[in-house]
Amino acid sequence: MLRLFIFVALILALLGSAWAHPARAQSIVSDLEQEIRQRAAQIETKLIAWRRDIHEHPELGEQETRTAGVIAEHLTKLGLEVKTGVARTGVIAILKGSKPGPVVALRADMDALPVKEPEGLPFASKVKGKYLGREVDVMHACGHDAHTAILMATAEVLTAMKDKLAGTVKFMFQPAEEGPSLYPAFTGKIWGARAMIKEGALQDPKPDVVFGLHVNSGLPSGRIGYRAGPAMASADELRIKVTGRQGHAGYPWRAVDPVTTAAQIVLGLQTVVSRRTDLMKSPTVVSVTTINGGSRFNIVPDTVDMTGTICTYDAGVRAAVHRDIRQIAENIALSANAKAEVEIIELYDPLVNNERVTARVLPVLERAANGDVVLMNVLARASLTASRLKLTPLVFLCRQCVSNGTGLRWSITKKWRLRRKASVFSTSRHASRSATSARISGLWSTAIAVKRSRSSRVGHSSSNRRAVVIGSALR
């Protein structure tokens, strides 16, 4: 249960030795490891109970009132400074250490998905909620219940260790990571992380670095995966409306058929990746996933609506793909005397990790995993976790809480300078047997305590900020 803490202690020891005195860093990590093991074991039962309670009572984006209440009550009992109602239902708490030092923010998301959970678990969700005005089943199908419980446990562990902390810890519980549930995401409103930032989540005090977590089931248990450079793709929503002219299907020459035009556009878009994109620069995906039009078998409709997704890893390639999609769709429609209106909504930006720091950390990964380390493929997934976060360097950790052969993968990323955009997305298949979540809370404790131990020397200059991605799977 505590093996993750060994991984993190070793990794942070290496990072500390790069900028601080090696002997001192090793001593600090050794002391922290012993205390974290003890405290994590003590809090395990409570963490599992929180996670199962939240799993049984899931809430959709910007409706996480019960979840926020549980969080706020716990943080208040710990004696922290607590602020509620951030971006509707978000919660922020501040822990001040006993010594001066940097401000480190830890972030977890709280919302669930409009998904029906299979029966079988004693804490399975039976909740129904409102999603865009319609009644739906609700489930924590992406592991945010684990994220929330882990950060609650982390807050308790770190509060108990605050006499060893130099600096401040900011706990941020974010609503609506999956998007809003009260209104469509493309209405121009902001939600989730962006709404929290607009309301001052990254001010007073301003974090020097932000850490985040997400469960994932990508590796066998016990294995560590890592990746330098582009690691997770951007994600853009594609919408195409093809307008023709309605008519009788028996006289198609009197109509302008948007159905055949839409079909030709779908085929034409296949050349965006296969013939127009430099795949040596960036893997790219363009997928049309829905086509809707028509009301009767013998009527040519007026319009056809299509939606899809676009994934890239490079800003230049991303812009070129958008341009090519518009050109192909609009000109194919024009050739059929129809009209194509293309809308591309940029949701999440790509995550790029620094190769130099990944190389520094790799020896520690190999030592911690007894050589069971693998270079991971890039992921064609993204998230609004820190999309367009330009003011604060980011560290994002992805890890798995699912047992029975599925692994725990986690990545560490720090924003390069202050201009690098970063966003991450990973999913959990179910995370229903996440008793192993207990060991995760100590990750924060180790990271923060070691961060404080070298606060005066490490990572405070924007010119020294780096990024690294690491993945791990633990028994």
N, C-alpha and C positions, 0 to 999 in steps of 0.2 A: 504493500500500500504506500510506502514512503519512498519508493525508488526514484520517483520524479524529483524529490528534493536533492538526492545525490547528483542527478543530472544537472540540475540548475546550479547547485553549489559549485560543481566543477567548472561549469561554463562561466559563471560569474567570476570565479577565481581567475580564470584565464583573461577575461576582459579587464579585470582589475589590475592584473600584473602588467598589462600593456601600457597603463598610464600611471600606476602607483608602484610603491615598493613591493616587489614580489613576496618577500618573506612576510610582510605585514598583511598583504592580501590573503595569503594562504592561512595565516593564523585566524583572521576574521572569519573566513569561510568555514573553517573547521569548527569554531565556536558556534556559529550560526546553525550549522548543520545539526549539531547535537540538540540545540534548543528547539529548532523547527521540527525535528523528528518527534520530540516529546509533545509539543503543543499540537501538532497535526493529529497525532494519535488520540489526544484528549478530545479534540473537536469533531472527530470523524462521525460519530453517531448523530450529533446535532446537524452537521452538514447534510447528511443523507436525508434526515427528516425534513429539512428545509426544501431540498430539491424535490422530494416526492410530494410535499404539500403544494409547491408551486406547479409541479407537473399536473397534479390533479385539478388545479384551478387556473387554467391558462386564460390569458386575456389578449385581445388583438391590439394592434398598434394604436397608441394614444387613448386606449381604454384600460390601461394597466393600473386601475385604482386600487384593487385589493393587493396586488403585488407590491406596489409602491408603499402601501400602508404597512405591510409586513417588514419591508426594508427599513422604512423610516423609524418604526418602533424599535427595531433591533439596534440601529445606529445611535438612536437617542439614548437607549439604555447603556451603551458603551461610553457615553459622555462626550460624543463628538458634536461638532457644530453641523447641524443638518438643515438643508434647504429643500423644500418640496415644491411641486408644481412647476418645475422647469420644463419648458416645451410640453406643457399640459400635465404630464404625469412623471417626468423625470425627477430623480433624487440625487442630490450632491451632499457629501459630507466631508469634513476636513479634520485631519488628525495632525496635530503639531508635535513634532519630536522635541526632545529635551535640548537639542543643540542646533545651532544655525546650519543651514544647508539648502540644497535645491528643493524645488517643488516637483513631486512626481505624481501624476494622475493615473489612476487605475480605472478602467472602463469595462462595464458589462452591459449587455442588452437584456430587455425584459419581456418583449412581446412574443406572442405565439402566432400560429398560422391557421387559416381556415381549412383545416384538414380533419377528417374523421379518424379517430384512433381505434385500432383493432381492440377487441376485448381480450382479457386474459390477465392483465396486471391488477393487483388490488388497488393501485393508485392511478389507474387509467382514467383519462379525462372523459367525462360525460357532458361537458359544458357545451352549450350553444351560445352563439353571439351574433351580433349584427356586423356584416361586412358589406360596405357600400349599399346599405339599406336593406339587404336581404339576410334572412336567418341562415346561419351556417354552423357546422360543427367546428370546434376549436381544439387544437392540440399543440403541445410543445414538440413539434417535429424537427426542429432545428437546433435543439440543445440550449436554448436561452434560459431554461429553468436551471440547468447546470451552471451556466455562467453566473447567474444571479446568486445562487447558493454559494458558489466558490468565492465570489467577492464579499459576500456577507461574512463567510468564515475567515477570509483574509483580513477583513477589517477587525475582527475580534483578535486574531493572532497578533497583528501589528500593534493594536492598541495595548495589548499586554506587554509588548516589547518596546513601547515608545521611549523608555529611558535609554535605549540603545540607538534611537533614530536621530540623525542629524538632518533636520529639514522638515518638510511638510508632505503629507500624503493626501491627495484629493481623490475621493471615491466618487465615480460618476456612473449612475445607473440610467441607461439611455432607453427611452421609449421608441417604438416605431422603427426599429432597424429594418424590418421587412417592408416598410412603407406604411402609409396611413391606411386606416380601415374605415374612416368616417367620410372620406372623399377620394376621388381618383388621384393618383400620384402625378398625373400630367396636367393638373389644373393651374400650375404656376405657384402653388403654395410650397412652403418648406416644412420639413418635419424631421424628427429624429435628431441625428448629430448636428445637422445644420441649424435646426431650430435652437438646440441647446447652446451652440456657439453664439448665435445671434443674441441670445438672452444672457450672455456673459459667462458661460461655463468655463471658458479658458482665461478668465480674468479673476483678479481678486481672490486668491493669488493666481498669477499666470504660471502654468506648468512649464518646467524645463523639458519634460518628456512625458509622453502618454503611453501607457501599456494597455493592451487589450487581449482578450482570449476568445477562442472559438473552438468548439469540439469538432472532430473530424474522424472518419473511419477509414483512412486511406492506407494504413500500413499494418503489417502483422505485429502482434504484441511483442514488445521488447526491442524493436528496431528503431533506429533514428534515421530520418531522411532530411536532406538539406538541399538548398538551391541558392546559387548566387545569380545576380542579374534579374531579368524579368521573371517574376514568379507567379503572379496572378493577373488575369486579363482585366481590361476594362469591360464594361457591359453597357451597351446602348440599346434602347428600345426603338425598333423600326416600325413605322406605320405608313402604309401606302393606300391611298384611296383612288380607285380608277373609276372615272365617270364616262359613261357612254350615252346611248339614247335608247330608251325602252321601246320594245316592239314585239310583234308576234313572232314566236320562234319558227313558224312556218314560212315567214317572209324575212329572213335574217338580213337581206340586202337593204331593207327599209330601216333597220336599226343599226346602232353602233354597239357591238357586243363587248361589254367590259369583262365578261368571263374569259373568253379566248384571249383578250388583251392581257388580263391578269396572269393567265397561264404562260403567255410568252414572256412576261416580265420575270416570273419566277425562274424560267429557264435562262433568261438573259443574265440574271443576277448570279448564276453559277459561275460565270466568267470573271466576276469581280475577284474571286480568290484564285481560280485556276489559271487566269490569263493576264490579270492586271496588277496583282499584288506581288511585291518582292518578298517572298517567303523566307529569304535569307535574312531579312531584317526582323520579321515578326510573324509568328504563326497567326493565322487569321481565320475567323469563322463568320459566315453570313448565312443565317438560317431563316427561311420564311416558315412560320409555324401555324398560322391560322389563315383561312380564306373564307369569307362570308359574303354571300350575295344571292339575290333572287328570292322569289316567294311562290312560284308556281312552275310546274314542269314545262309549260309551253309558252312562257313569257321570257323574253330577253330583258334582264333587269337594267335599271338605270346605273347602278353603282355596284362595285365590289370592294370590300375592305380587307386588307391583308395586314398582318403583324408579324414581327420576327425579332431576332436579336443579332447583335454585332459584337464580336469579341476581338480585341487586338492588344498588343503589348507595347506599341510604340506610338507616340503622339503624331508623328508625321504620317505613318501608315494609316492611323485612325482617320485623319483628315482626308487622305486620299481615297480611302474606302467610302467615306460619306459622299465625297464628290462623285465617285464612279457610280454609286447606287442611284443618286439623283439623275445623273446623265442617262443611264441605261433605262430607268423606269420612265422618265419623261419622254424620251425619244421613241421608245417602243410604243408608248401610248399615242404619241403624235402620228406615227406611221399608220395607226389604225383609226385615225380621226377621233380618238378618245383623248382623255386628259388624265394624267397621273399627278397626284399631289403627295409629296414625300415629306414626312416629318420624322426626324431622328432626335430622340431625347437622350442626352448624355447622362446616364445615371451614375456610374461608378468609374473611377479612374484606375489605370493599371498600377500594380505594385512592383517596384524595381528595388532589388536588394544589392548592397555593395559587395563586390567580389573580394576585395581585400580583407574585409572583416570576416566574411564567410570562411576564407582560407585560414585566418587566425583561429577561429573557433573549431574548425574541423578536427584537429588533434584531440581536443577535449571531448568532442562527440565520440570519436573512436574509442577513447579510453573509457568513457562512461558506459558505452554500449558493448564493451568487449569486442570491438571490431565490427559489430553488426550495424553498419552504416551504409546508406544507399543515397545516390544522387536522385532526387525526385524530378519528375516531369513538371513542366509548367502546368498550371491549373487554369482552365477556361471558365473560371468563376470569379466573381467580384462581390463587393458589398459596400454599403454606405458607411461602414464603420468609421472611416476617417477621410471620406471622399472630399477633395478640395480643401483639406486641412493644411493651410499654408503658413500658419503663424506659430505652430508648435511641432517639434520633432516627435515622431511616432515610433513606438515599439509595440508590435502586435504579435501575440502568441496564439498559435492554433494548436489545440491538443485534443486528444480523444478520451472519452470517458466510458466507451462501450467495452464490455468485457467479452468473454467467449470468443477469443480469436481475433477480434477486430482491435486495431491499435489506437494509440494516442499520438497524434502528430501535433507538434507545436513549432511555431516559427517566431523568430525574433527579428524585428525590423526597426530601424531608426531612420528618421527622415534625413536625407542628404541635404546639407545646408538648410535653408528655410523655404526653398522654392519647390522642392520635390513633392509632387502630389502622391498620395498613397491611399489605397483602399483595398480591403481584403474580404474575401468571402469563403467560408468553408461550411460544410453541412454535416450533420449527424444523421445516420439512418434512423435511429430511434432513441438511442441513449437511455433506454429504459432501465438498464442494469448498471447504472452509473455509481455504484457504491464506491468505485475507485475515484470519484470526484474528491473524496476527502484529502487525498494526497496533493491535490492541485493547489489548495489555498496556501500551502507553504511556499509555492513558487514565488508568489508575490512577496512573501516575507523575506525570502533570501535575496530577491532582486532589490528590494527597497533597502534592506539593511546594508547590503554591500555597496549599493549606490551611495548611501549616506557616508560610509566609511571612507570613500574617496571623493567626497563631494567638492572639496576645494581644488581638485586636480583634474577631474574627468568630465568630459562632455559638455562643458559650459560654453565653449566657443563654437559659434555656428560653423566656422571653417573646419572644425574637427569632427563634426557629426558624420556618422557613417551608417550604413544599413547592412543587415545580415538576415538571412532567412535560414532557419533550422527546423527540421521536423523530427519528431520522436514518437515512438510507440512503446508503451510500458506495460509490463504484466501487472 
